[in-house]
Amino acid sequence: MSDELSALLEVQKYFRAIHIMAMLLVGFGFLMVFVRRYGRSALTATYLLVSVAIPLYFLKDSLGILGGADSSIDRLILAEFGAASLLICAGAVLGRIKMNQYLLLGLLFIPCYAFNEWILLSGGLGLIPAGSFVDTGGSIVIHAFGALFGLGVAFSMTTPQEFATPIESDETSDRFSLLGSMVLWVFWPSFCAALVAVQDVPATIVNVVLALCGSTLATYVASSGLRGKISAADIANAALAGGVAIGSTCDKVPPAYAFVIGVLAGTLSTVGFALIQERFQAAIRKVDTCGVLHLHGLPGLFGGLAAVVAVGGISAGAQLTGIVVTIVLAVACGLVVGKILALLGRRAEPYVDAEEFALD
């Protein structure tokens, strides 16, 4: 490959890296302002989590710990993937930890994330042959791991007071959350295509857009059918489930498969938000603030499992082993990290800016 062509490809990756950064700060940030009195804190926490995750992962990768990328832009993109998984994790406990605990969460999460990534994608510990686990856009490595890790933290940390405190939203906070969802929707193709081979980028982008269209349509139908009226929370969240689920196979399936995966993921996610979340939280008496289990966890696991059916020639054993390893490692690490975070104390009142922000 000529130096000029190599430089051009790096520039193209740079553009996708900037798209991912817009997802991290604007997309995730505004998606999480649905909590009515916690908007300043949600956006500030987003800034801090991204600012911890990227340098820490970049340092790990630059030193060659648990593997490493060849170029700086690849390192940056991989670091952004880690930051995305961290933001997903933080969504499970959003509003119930202090700002300094978000920082500690980032410092503890990234090494665990990198360890799981190393096992699944680089053949670490010899559990899965390198290159045999199919997860191009991170359905398992990024989404499922972050969600299940966050649930582990929430399980360790949720107090009876927090469980009893309602999570309030209003018309304005819902609008901002929908804005964040739209930003994520627009840039999701760049997220999935960030590191694929250049010849596969067009097909990957088409597949991701079709999957998102499928989940958006399915969310509308399922939300209005299950609730009687459309829920803004369903639209803001479950409409993105197609992007989560198509991640594993985004560069490997035909467009029709991508659309079907999106429809099924959107339906699964909406059913989770509309029928399962309240009952599940009441049963365990814990709170998943952003519903990350139903946006990232279950659709992510579905996407990883879909690869076994939709992609020919892959090792079902390797795929299933990677999924089991992710579930066990994420939940176990999350439970431990939740106990550590609790040592820094508790908020006096959850879901309010006033405890840590000077309000006008």
Secondary structure, DSSP 8 states (H G I E B T S, - for coil): --HHHHHHHHHHHHHHHHHHHHIIIIIHHHHGGGSTT-HHHHHHHHHHHHHHHHHHHHHHHHTTTT---SSHHHHHHHHHHHHHHHHHHHHHSTTSS-HHHHHHHHHHHHHHHHHHHHHHHH-GGGSS-TT-S--TT-IIIIIIHHHHHHHHHHHHH--HHHHHS-----HHHHHHHHHHHHHHHHHHHHHHHTTS-GGGHHHHHHHHHHHHHHHHHHHHHHHHHHHSS--HHHHHHHTTHHHHHHGGGTTTS-HHHHHHHHHHHHHHHHHIIIIIHHHHHHHHT---TT-HIIIIIHHHHHHHHHHHHHSTT--HHHHHHHHHHHHHHHHHHHHHHHHHHHTT---SSTT-STTTS---
